[in-house]
Amino acid sequence: MAIQTTDALLTPAEVAALFRVNPKTVTRWARAGKISAIRTLGGHRRFRASEIKRALDHMERESSY
């Protein structure tokens, strides 16, 4: 799955698919401050694609050691 470099907003399910975790895990990460979330008017969380890409890159670099 390719992530655009523009600041597209991703849903928790989309982020979860990228990290191969449960969407609830993504919500926990946001609550814990590990990743930042934007709240929609309806109260749903959205995540900046650019930040998620950085987090994925960081995670991949750490796991390659």
C-alpha positions in Angstrom: 0.0 0.0 0.0 1.5 3.3 -1.1 1.2 6.4 1.1 1.1 9.8 -0.6 3.6 12.3 0.7 0.9 15.0 1.0 -0.7 15.3 4.4 -3.6 13.0 3.5 -5.5 11.8 6.6 -5.7 8.1 7.4 -8.3 6.3 9.4 -7.2 4.1 12.4 -8.1 1.0 10.2 -5.8 2.2 7.4 -2.9 2.9 9.9 -3.5 -0.5 11.5 -3.2 -2.2 8.1 0.1 -0.5 7.5 1.5 -1.5 10.9 -0.2 -4.9 10.8 -1.9 -4.4 14.1 -5.5 -4.1 15.4 -7.2 -0.7 15.0 -7.6 -0.6 18.8 -3.8 -0.7 19.1 -3.6 2.4 16.9 -6.1 4.2 19.2 -4.1 3.2 22.2 -0.9 4.6 20.6 -2.7 7.9 20.0 -4.0 8.1 23.6 -0.5 7.3 24.8 1.0 10.1 22.6 3.1 7.7 20.5 1.5 9.1 17.4 -0.6 12.2 17.1 -4.2 12.2 16.0 -6.5 14.9 14.6 -10.1 14.7 15.7 -12.9 15.2 13.2 -16.0 17.1 14.1 -17.6 13.8 14.8 -14.9 12.9 17.3 -13.1 10.3 15.1 -9.4 10.1 15.0 -7.4 10.7 11.8 -3.7 10.5 11.3 -1.4 12.4 9.0 0.0 10.2 6.3 3.4 11.9 6.5 3.8 11.2 10.2 2.7 7.6 9.8 5.2 7.1 7.0 8.0 8.5 9.3 6.9 6.2 12.1 6.9 3.2 9.7 10.3 4.1 8.4 11.7 4.4 12.0 10.2 1.1 13.0 11.7 -0.7 9.9 15.1 0.8 10.6 15.0 -0.4 14.2 13.9 -3.9 13.3 16.7 -4.3 10.7 19.4 -4.2 13.4 
